Amino acid sequence: MQASTSALECLIVTFDDSNAVSNSGLILPITLAERLGLRDLFDLHIDLEDRPGRANVGRKAMAIVASILAGGDCIDDTAILESPNAQVILGQIMPAPSRFGVFLRSFETSDIADVERVAALLLKRAWLAGAGPGDEPFTIDVDSTICQAYGNKKEGAYFGYTNLRGYHPHLAAVGKTGDILGIVTREGNANTARGAGEFVTQVINNARAAGATGEITMRFDSGFFSRAVRDAASAGNTRFCITTRMSKRLKGIISDIQEDAWTSIPYWLEGGADVAEVKYRQKQ
């Protein structure tokens, strides 16, 4: 049989099942969020006072969460959940995208701590329900990232080392599961190390408050190489690993390591890697 070489002029996609529902994958995470009481946490801890978007905080917040899970990255993308079937999945009527804009613009800097409290309480409920590490050891990865912003009037959105205009937040996650233990929004031109010590303390406290009792190991890249981070991790009784910046003095110390002191380990680079232990004290 010879395949046709004629160009495809029209393609019509139809569903042969009238019960097919778009974004039905949201059923699982939204059901979980409802069981953990996320909507109630928003209503209980977020108070927008007399600002325009103050009504139905929990309902709007849950809708935004659903939109993000469905791949949305801007306010207009919430429109994908306006269909009747999607509203059945969410168990609520979806406001128009314009209402979400009013809602989000009603938040002020003073509300950030309340949102963080909601996140911490949700994590605690999830971990107490069996999703947490319990008394098992676990690893926390701490890093910073760049969140590009486009509005000219966004407070704190500046150009940073990547030459992108936006924010430079700290974030921390459990290495094995990806559970978020902390996020701190910072200006786009903030140095990675700025406020890192306080953030490390917050992350450790969040993990312990959520019910983790096992040994914690924290991992940092060279941007977090500072006395404040070291002291905070030590005070939190954690094991930690920080990549150091290669100074002339440190290069000299490494070059003096004897050949037989190196140990080969498996690594993602071809040929593996070698490690050695050496004492190093940073100058005051």
FIFISE-997658 format. One record per residue (C-alpha): x, y negated, z. Coordinates in steps of 0.1 Angstrom, whole numbers, padded with zeros to 4 digits, always signed. Example, Ala and Ser with C-alpha at 12.3 -4.5 7.8 and 13.67 -1.06 7.14 Angstrom:
BEGIN
rec xx: +0123 yy: +0045 zz: +0078
rec xx: +0137 yy: +0011 zz: +0071
END
This chain:
BEGIN
rec xx: +0000 yy: +0000 zz: +0000
rec xx: +0014 yy: -0033 zz: -0010
rec xx: +0011 yy: -0063 zz: +0014
rec xx: -0005 yy: -0094 zz: +0001
rec xx: +0018 yy: -0124 zz: -0004
rec xx: -0010 yy: -0150 zz: -0005
rec xx: -0008 yy: -0177 zz: +0021
rec xx: -0031 yy: -0176 zz: +0051
rec xx: -0055 yy: -0205 zz: +0047
rec xx: -0077 yy: -0201 zz: +0077
rec xx: -0077 yy: -0182 zz: +0109
rec xx: -0108 yy: -0179 zz: +0131
rec xx: -0105 yy: -0165 zz: +0167
rec xx: -0136 yy: -0152 zz: +0183
rec xx: -0143 yy: -0133 zz: +0215
rec xx: -0164 yy: -0102 zz: +0214
rec xx: -0172 yy: -0103 zz: +0251
rec xx: -0196 yy: -0130 zz: +0263
rec xx: -0182 yy: -0126 zz: +0299
rec xx: -0146 yy: -0136 zz: +0290
rec xx: -0134 yy: -0164 zz: +0312
rec xx: -0104 yy: -0186 zz: +0306
rec xx: -0078 yy: -0190 zz: +0334
rec xx: -0094 yy: -0161 zz: +0353
rec xx: -0059 yy: -0154 zz: +0367
rec xx: -0066 yy: -0182 zz: +0392
rec xx: -0090 yy: -0160 zz: +0411
rec xx: -0062 yy: -0143 zz: +0431
rec xx: -0043 yy: -0174 zz: +0443
rec xx: -0074 yy: -0195 zz: +0449
rec xx: -0090 yy: -0166 zz: +0468
rec xx: -0058 yy: -0164 zz: +0489
rec xx: -0058 yy: -0201 zz: +0495
rec xx: -0094 yy: -0200 zz: +0507
rec xx: -0087 yy: -0171 zz: +0530
rec xx: -0058 yy: -0190 zz: +0545
rec xx: -0080 yy: -0221 zz: +0549
rec xx: -0060 yy: -0245 zz: +0527
rec xx: -0090 yy: -0266 zz: +0518
rec xx: -0098 yy: -0270 zz: +0555
rec xx: -0062 yy: -0279 zz: +0563
rec xx: -0064 yy: -0307 zz: +0538
rec xx: -0097 yy: -0320 zz: +0552
rec xx: -0084 yy: -0318 zz: +0588
rec xx: -0049 yy: -0334 zz: +0584
rec xx: -0052 yy: -0358 zz: +0555
rec xx: -0069 yy: -0391 zz: +0564
rec xx: -0070 yy: -0417 zz: +0536
rec xx: -0089 yy: -0441 zz: +0558
rec xx: -0110 yy: -0465 zz: +0537
rec xx: -0090 yy: -0461 zz: +0505
rec xx: -0109 yy: -0454 zz: +0472
rec xx: -0101 yy: -0417 zz: +0470
rec xx: -0109 yy: -0408 zz: +0506
rec xx: -0139 yy: -0386 zz: +0499
rec xx: -0137 yy: -0348 zz: +0495
rec xx: -0099 yy: -0346 zz: +0501
rec xx: -0099 yy: -0308 zz: +0504
rec xx: -0119 yy: -0302 zz: +0472
rec xx: -0097 yy: -0326 zz: +0451
rec xx: -0065 yy: -0312 zz: +0465
rec xx: -0076 yy: -0276 zz: +0458
rec xx: -0085 yy: -0286 zz: +0422
rec xx: -0051 yy: -0301 zz: +0417
rec xx: -0034 yy: -0270 zz: +0430
rec xx: -0054 yy: -0249 zz: +0406
rec xx: -0045 yy: -0272 zz: +0377
rec xx: -0008 yy: -0269 zz: +0385
rec xx: -0011 yy: -0231 zz: +0387
rec xx: -0028 yy: -0231 zz: +0352
rec xx: +0002 yy: -0250 zz: +0338
rec xx: -0009 yy: -0286 zz: +0342
rec xx: +0017 yy: -0312 zz: +0347
rec xx: -0003 yy: -0345 zz: +0345
rec xx: -0037 yy: -0358 zz: +0356
rec xx: -0053 yy: -0353 zz: +0322
rec xx: -0045 yy: -0316 zz: +0324
rec xx: -0071 yy: -0311 zz: +0351
rec xx: -0097 yy: -0314 zz: +0324
rec xx: -0090 yy: -0277 zz: +0315
rec xx: -0109 yy: -0267 zz: +0347
rec xx: -0141 yy: -0287 zz: +0338
rec xx: -0157 yy: -0257 zz: +0320
rec xx: -0185 yy: -0239 zz: +0339
rec xx: -0167 yy: -0206 zz: +0340
rec xx: -0136 yy: -0222 zz: +0355
rec xx: -0158 yy: -0239 zz: +0382
rec xx: -0172 yy: -0205 zz: +0391
rec xx: -0137 yy: -0193 zz: +0397
rec xx: -0128 yy: -0223 zz: +0419
rec xx: -0161 yy: -0222 zz: +0437
rec xx: -0166 yy: -0259 zz: +0433
rec xx: -0176 yy: -0286 zz: +0408
rec xx: -0146 yy: -0302 zz: +0392
rec xx: -0144 yy: -0340 zz: +0393
rec xx: -0134 yy: -0359 zz: +0362
rec xx: -0096 yy: -0365 zz: +0357
rec xx: -0101 yy: -0402 zz: +0364
rec xx: -0112 yy: -0393 zz: +0399
rec xx: -0080 yy: -0374 zz: +0405
rec xx: -0060 yy: -0405 zz: +0395
rec xx: -0079 yy: -0426 zz: +0421
rec xx: -0073 yy: -0398 zz: +0446
rec xx: -0036 yy: -0396 zz: +0441
rec xx: -0031 yy: -0433 zz: +0440
rec xx: -0048 yy: -0435 zz: +0475
rec xx: -0018 yy: -0418 zz: +0491
rec xx: +0008 yy: -0440 zz: +0508
rec xx: +0043 yy: -0433 zz: +0522
rec xx: +0028 yy: -0428 zz: +0556
rec xx: +0007 yy: -0398 zz: +0543
rec xx: +0038 yy: -0378 zz: +0533
rec xx: +0043 yy: -0364 zz: +0569
rec xx: +0006 yy: -0352 zz: +0569
rec xx: +0010 yy: -0334 zz: +0536
rec xx: +0042 yy: -0317 zz: +0549
rec xx: +0022 yy: -0307 zz: +0580
rec xx: -0004 yy: -0290 zz: +0558
rec xx: +0023 yy: -0271 zz: +0539
rec xx: +0040 yy: -0260 zz: +0572
rec xx: +0007 yy: -0248 zz: +0587
rec xx: -0002 yy: -0229 zz: +0555
rec xx: +0032 yy: -0212 zz: +0555
rec xx: +0027 yy: -0202 zz: +0591
rec xx: -0007 yy: -0187 zz: +0584
rec xx: +0007 yy: -0168 zz: +0554
rec xx: +0037 yy: -0154 zz: +0573
rec xx: +0015 yy: -0144 zz: +0603
rec xx: -0007 yy: -0126 zz: +0579
rec xx: +0023 yy: -0104 zz: +0569
rec xx: +0040 yy: -0124 zz: +0541
rec xx: +0069 yy: -0136 zz: +0562
rec xx: +0103 yy: -0121 zz: +0570
rec xx: +0093 yy: -0114 zz: +0607
rec xx: +0124 yy: -0103 zz: +0625
rec xx: +0143 yy: -0093 zz: +0593
rec xx: +0173 yy: -0114 zz: +0582
rec xx: +0167 yy: -0137 zz: +0553
rec xx: +0185 yy: -0163 zz: +0531
rec xx: +0175 yy: -0199 zz: +0525
rec xx: +0187 yy: -0217 zz: +0494
rec xx: +0189 yy: -0255 zz: +0498
rec xx: +0194 yy: -0277 zz: +0467
rec xx: +0183 yy: -0309 zz: +0451
rec xx: +0166 yy: -0315 zz: +0417
rec xx: +0157 yy: -0342 zz: +0393
rec xx: +0120 yy: -0350 zz: +0388
rec xx: +0117 yy: -0374 zz: +0358
rec xx: +0091 yy: -0402 zz: +0361
rec xx: +0077 yy: -0423 zz: +0333
rec xx: +0056 yy: -0450 zz: +0349
rec xx: +0074 yy: -0484 zz: +0352
rec xx: +0058 yy: -0491 zz: +0386
rec xx: +0065 yy: -0459 zz: +0404
rec xx: +0081 yy: -0468 zz: +0437
rec xx: +0115 yy: -0451 zz: +0442
rec xx: +0119 yy: -0440 zz: +0406
rec xx: +0155 yy: -0450 zz: +0396
rec xx: +0182 yy: -0437 zz: +0373
rec xx: +0205 yy: -0412 zz: +0389
rec xx: +0236 yy: -0392 zz: +0379
rec xx: +0217 yy: -0374 zz: +0351
rec xx: +0207 yy: -0408 zz: +0335
rec xx: +0171 yy: -0398 zz: +0338
rec xx: +0147 yy: -0421 zz: +0356
rec xx: +0128 yy: -0404 zz: +0384
rec xx: +0132 yy: -0389 zz: +0418
rec xx: +0160 yy: -0368 zz: +0435
rec xx: +0143 yy: -0347 zz: +0461
rec xx: +0158 yy: -0321 zz: +0484
rec xx: +0141 yy: -0287 zz: +0485
rec xx: +0146 yy: -0254 zz: +0503
rec xx: +0132 yy: -0219 zz: +0495
rec xx: +0136 yy: -0184 zz: +0508
rec xx: +0160 yy: -0167 zz: +0484
rec xx: +0141 yy: -0134 zz: +0480
rec xx: +0105 yy: -0146 zz: +0477
rec xx: +0108 yy: -0183 zz: +0467
rec xx: +0086 yy: -0194 zz: +0496
rec xx: +0091 yy: -0232 zz: +0499
rec xx: +0103 yy: -0242 zz: +0534
rec xx: +0107 yy: -0279 zz: +0528
rec xx: +0106 yy: -0307 zz: +0502
rec xx: +0117 yy: -0343 zz: +0508
rec xx: +0111 yy: -0369 zz: +0481
rec xx: +0140 yy: -0393 zz: +0477
rec xx: +0148 yy: -0422 zz: +0453
rec xx: +0163 yy: -0412 zz: +0420
rec xx: +0197 yy: -0428 zz: +0428
rec xx: +0201 yy: -0411 zz: +0462
rec xx: +0233 yy: -0392 zz: +0467
rec xx: +0228 yy: -0355 zz: +0472
rec xx: +0242 yy: -0356 zz: +0507
rec xx: +0221 yy: -0385 zz: +0519
rec xx: +0197 yy: -0372 zz: +0546
rec xx: +0208 yy: -0336 zz: +0541
rec xx: +0216 yy: -0330 zz: +0577
rec xx: +0181 yy: -0340 zz: +0589
rec xx: +0166 yy: -0319 zz: +0561
rec xx: +0185 yy: -0288 zz: +0571
rec xx: +0172 yy: -0292 zz: +0607
rec xx: +0136 yy: -0296 zz: +0594
rec xx: +0139 yy: -0265 zz: +0572
rec xx: +0152 yy: -0243 zz: +0601
rec xx: +0125 yy: -0256 zz: +0624
rec xx: +0098 yy: -0249 zz: +0597
rec xx: +0110 yy: -0213 zz: +0593
rec xx: +0111 yy: -0207 zz: +0631
rec xx: +0077 yy: -0223 zz: +0637
rec xx: +0062 yy: -0201 zz: +0609
rec xx: +0073 yy: -0170 zz: +0628
rec xx: +0107 yy: -0161 zz: +0615
rec xx: +0128 yy: -0146 zz: +0643
rec xx: +0156 yy: -0129 zz: +0623
rec xx: +0190 yy: -0140 zz: +0614
rec xx: +0191 yy: -0169 zz: +0589
rec xx: +0217 yy: -0175 zz: +0562
rec xx: +0218 yy: -0208 zz: +0543
rec xx: +0234 yy: -0214 zz: +0510
rec xx: +0245 yy: -0249 zz: +0497
rec xx: +0263 yy: -0262 zz: +0466
rec xx: +0291 yy: -0287 zz: +0468
rec xx: +0267 yy: -0317 zz: +0469
rec xx: +0259 yy: -0307 zz: +0505
rec xx: +0295 yy: -0304 zz: +0516
rec xx: +0294 yy: -0327 zz: +0546
rec xx: +0299 yy: -0327 zz: +0584
rec xx: +0262 yy: -0335 zz: +0589
rec xx: +0251 yy: -0304 zz: +0570
rec xx: +0276 yy: -0282 zz: +0588
rec xx: +0266 yy: -0295 zz: +0622
rec xx: +0229 yy: -0291 zz: +0615
rec xx: +0233 yy: -0255 zz: +0603
rec xx: +0255 yy: -0247 zz: +0633
rec xx: +0230 yy: -0263 zz: +0657
rec xx: +0203 yy: -0242 zz: +0642
rec xx: +0222 yy: -0210 zz: +0649
rec xx: +0225 yy: -0200 zz: +0613
rec xx: +0251 yy: -0184 zz: +0591
rec xx: +0259 yy: -0207 zz: +0561
rec xx: +0279 yy: -0209 zz: +0529
rec xx: +0289 yy: -0243 zz: +0514
rec xx: +0308 yy: -0248 zz: +0482
rec xx: +0336 yy: -0273 zz: +0488
rec xx: +0348 yy: -0300 zz: +0465
rec xx: +0382 yy: -0293 zz: +0450
rec xx: +0406 yy: -0318 zz: +0466
rec xx: +0443 yy: -0319 zz: +0459
rec xx: +0449 yy: -0307 zz: +0495
rec xx: +0425 yy: -0278 zz: +0491
rec xx: +0440 yy: -0267 zz: +0458
rec xx: +0474 yy: -0266 zz: +0475
rec xx: +0461 yy: -0243 zz: +0503
rec xx: +0445 yy: -0220 zz: +0477
rec xx: +0477 yy: -0218 zz: +0456
rec xx: +0496 yy: -0207 zz: +0487
rec xx: +0474 yy: -0176 zz: +0493
rec xx: +0494 yy: -0144 zz: +0488
rec xx: +0485 yy: -0122 zz: +0458
rec xx: +0478 yy: -0092 zz: +0481
rec xx: +0453 yy: -0112 zz: +0501
rec xx: +0428 yy: -0114 zz: +0473
rec xx: +0400 yy: -0088 zz: +0471
rec xx: +0381 yy: -0080 zz: +0439
rec xx: +0342 yy: -0081 zz: +0440
rec xx: +0315 yy: -0075 zz: +0414
rec xx: +0303 yy: -0107 zz: +0398
rec xx: +0282 yy: -0120 zz: +0370
rec xx: +0313 yy: -0131 zz: +0350
rec xx: +0331 yy: -0106 zz: +0329
rec xx: +0359 yy: -0090 zz: +0349
rec xx: +0343 yy: -0098 zz: +0382
rec xx: +0359 yy: -0122 zz: +0407
rec xx: +0384 yy: -0123 zz: +0436
rec xx: +0379 yy: -0136 zz: +0470
rec xx: +0402 yy: -0144 zz: +0499
rec xx: +0399 yy: -0159 zz: +0534
rec xx: +0419 yy: -0189 zz: +0544
rec xx: +0416 yy: -0214 zz: +0573
rec xx: +0409 yy: -0250 zz: +0562
rec xx: +0402 yy: -0280 zz: +0584
rec xx: +0388 yy: -0311 zz: +0567
rec xx: +0406 yy: -0343 zz: +0577
rec xx: +0386 yy: -0366 zz: +0600
END
